[in-house]
Amino acid sequence: MGPDKQIKAVEKLLEALERSAADLPRFTALREELRSLLTWLEESERSIFSTLWNNLDTEDELFLRAVMRLRSERKDLRDYDMAVLTGDGLRFADPASLSRAGKIVVILDGLRSAFNVGSIFRTAECLGLGELALCGITAVPPHPKLLQTAMGTEDKVPWKHFADSLEAISHYRQQGYQIVALETAAGAQSVFAQPLEVPLALILGNESLGLKRQVLEQTDRVVMLPVQGWKNSLNVGVAFAICAYQLVFGH
């Protein structure tokens, strides 16, 4: 195995180590595998991983921090490249907030980025929202890029697929939901201005084109996030997270 392949093998081991941190036997075995692989490297290549080498015999947490630091230095990591080591699982939730969240659904109108859709799944799961309506070209599970940012929440949030958002609007209106668009449209009110009643269906538009006029005409209200800088809008996943937290906790 040449030096380049050896270095790539080390980097793959670093990723595996971070993801197995909660599995002590596997973590220990990978640590020893890493020791052997680093020993095989030429001294010039080994110097790249000097911080790691110097921490091979430290306690597990210090060693893991060295792994994480080196991964960050060697790769421009995205959210889905980093394991969530602790904290996932059931916890206490305020019954009133959870009940309100369950009466909120989100309609995704032709989102182009599966990464954005996965991020929205993750936020929806954290809040306990009722359902996602994935419309048109919006990616659906198990799209691999969606799964990367959903981080295991794609099977914990109920979802439906609709041919288009007008069909979704009709479906939820018949169930008594008011229809609210999050859009930088003329006449839109700040989502922080006054509480919105549930049940509520929140529509998010395409990242480039926003919501079509025909869709906006079918809404009961249009809300927006106020901005104070040069750019007039946020990434759809970020905007949704801010808006959704306000809808659940800001009433």
N, C-alpha and C positions, 0 to 999 in steps of 0.2 A: 504494500500500500504506500503510495507516494505521499509527500508532506501535505499537499493540498487536500487529499482525501482524508488524511489523518486529522487535519484541523477541522474539516467538516464533520468527521465522526465525533470529535470532542464536542462540537457545538450541538449535535443531536443528543449527545449524552446529557449536556447541560439542560436542555429542554425537558428530557425525560426525568432528570433529577428534580426539577422544580415541580413537575406535575405529579410526582410520586411522593412528595414530601410528607403526606399524611399516611403513607404505607411504609412503616419503618423497615420491615425486612427487604422490600424492594429497593427502598432508598439506600440502605446499607450495601446491598449487592451492586447497585449502580455506582456507588461511591468507590468501591473496590475496582470495578471495571474501569472507571475513570483513572484511578491511580495507575493501573497497568498501561492504559493507553498513553497517558502523559509520559510514562517512563520510556515508551518506545520512540517518542518524538526526539528529533535532533535538538541539541541545546538551543539553537537559534529559534526554532519553532516553539520550544517549551517556554521561552521567555515571554511569548505572547500571553501565556496563561500563568505568569509568575504569581499573581495574587491568589489564584486558585491553588496552585502548588503549595504555597505557604500556609494555606488553610486546610489542607487535606486531613490533618490530624486534630483539628479543633473540634469543639462541641458542635452538635448537629446544627443549631441555629446559626452560629457564626459561619459555618461552612455553607449553609443554604444562602445566607446573605451575600457571601462571596460569589456564589453561583449566579444569583440574581443580578448583582452588580456587573459581573462580566458579561452576562447576556445583554444587558442594557447598553454596555459599551460597544458590543460587537454587532448589534442589530437594532434597527429602528423598530422597536416593538410596538405592536398594536394591542388593543385591549384584549383581544382573544388569544394573544400569544402568552398571556400571563395567567397562571392558575390562581383560582380563589382558594386559599388554603384553609380558612376557617370561617365560621359564621353562617353558612348556608343551613337551612332547615326550618322547622316550625318554630314560631315564637308568638308571644302575646301580641294581639292587635286590638286596638280600640274598637269595640263592637259597632259603635255609631259610624265611625269613619269607614270601617270595612263594609258595612251595609250600604253606605253611600257609594263607595267605589264599585261595588257589585252592580250598581244601577247605571254605570257608565260604560258605553261601548265605543269603540274607535273604528272609523271607516277609513281605510287607506286607499286613496283614489289614484291608482296607477303609479305607485312609487317605483322608480327605476332601480334603486340601489337595494340589493338584498341585505347589505350590511345595515342600512337604515332600518329595514323591516325587523331584522334581528334585534337591534337596539330597542325598538319600540316594544317587541315582545318582552324584553328584559324589564323595562320600566313598568309595563302593564302588570307583569307578575309581581314585581316588588310592591305595587300599590293594591293589588287584588282587584283589578278592573274586571268587568264582567265578560267581555268578549272582544275579539278583533274581527273585523270584516275586511277581507283581502280582496280587492277589486281589480279586474282587468289584468294588466301585466305585473301587478304586485307579486313578488315571490312568495311561495308558500312552503311550509316544511314538507320534505326534508332538504330544501335547497342548501347546499353545503356552505355557501357564504352567509346565509341567514343563520345557520346553526353556530357559526363561529362567533357572532356577536350576541346571539340569544343566550349563550352560555348555559344551556340545559333547561331554559324556561319554555322552549317551544312546545313541550308536551304538558305544560302546566297551565297554559292559557287557552281557553276555548276559542276556536276560530271557525269562520265560515268563508267560503269563496263565492263571490258574485261576479257575473259577467261585467258589470259596470257599477259605478257608485249610485246611479239613479235607481237601479234595482235594489241596492242595499238601503237607500233612503226610504223607498216605498215599504220595504220589509219592516224596518224599525218604526216607521211612523204608524203603521198598522198596530204595532204593539204598544203605542202610547209614548214613544220617545220624542222629545223635542230635538230638532236637528240644528246643530251648531257647527259652523265652519271656523277653522283657525286659518285666517288668511289676511294678507296685507291689502285689503280691498278698501275702496272709498266707503266711508261711513262705518267702518269697523270700530267697535269699542274695545278699550283695554280689557283684557280678561280679569284684571285686578279691580275694575271699576265697581262691580256689584256681583253678588253671588248668583250662580246659575242653578236652577232647580233640576233635580233628577226625577225620572230617568232621562238620560241625555245621550245622544249619539254625536260624537265629535268627529268631524271630517278633516283629514289631512290631505293636501293636494300634492301633485307631482312636483319634484324638487326644482325643475326648471320652469315649468309652465303654470304652476299653481292650479287652482280649481277653475273649471270651465264655467262660463256664464250660466249655462243651463243648470249646472249643479248649484251655484250660488242662489239662483232663483228659487230653488226648492228648500232653502234653509230658513229656519225661524230667526236665527241671529248669526251675526258674523263677529268674531272677536279676534284680537291681534295682541301681540306682545310689543309694548312700547320700546323703542330703541332711541339712543341718544348719540349715536355715532354716525359715521359715513355710510356704513352698510345698512340696508333697510330690513334685513331679515336674518334669522339664524338657520343653521342646519336643521332639517325637519325633525330629526331624532332629538336634538337638544331642545328645540321649541316645544315639541310634544311633552317632554319630561317636565319642563317648567309649567306648562299649561295644565298638565294632568295633576301635578301636585297642588296647584292652586284650586282646581276643581274639587279635589278630595278634602284638602285641609284648610282651604282659605275661605270657606263659606261662613 
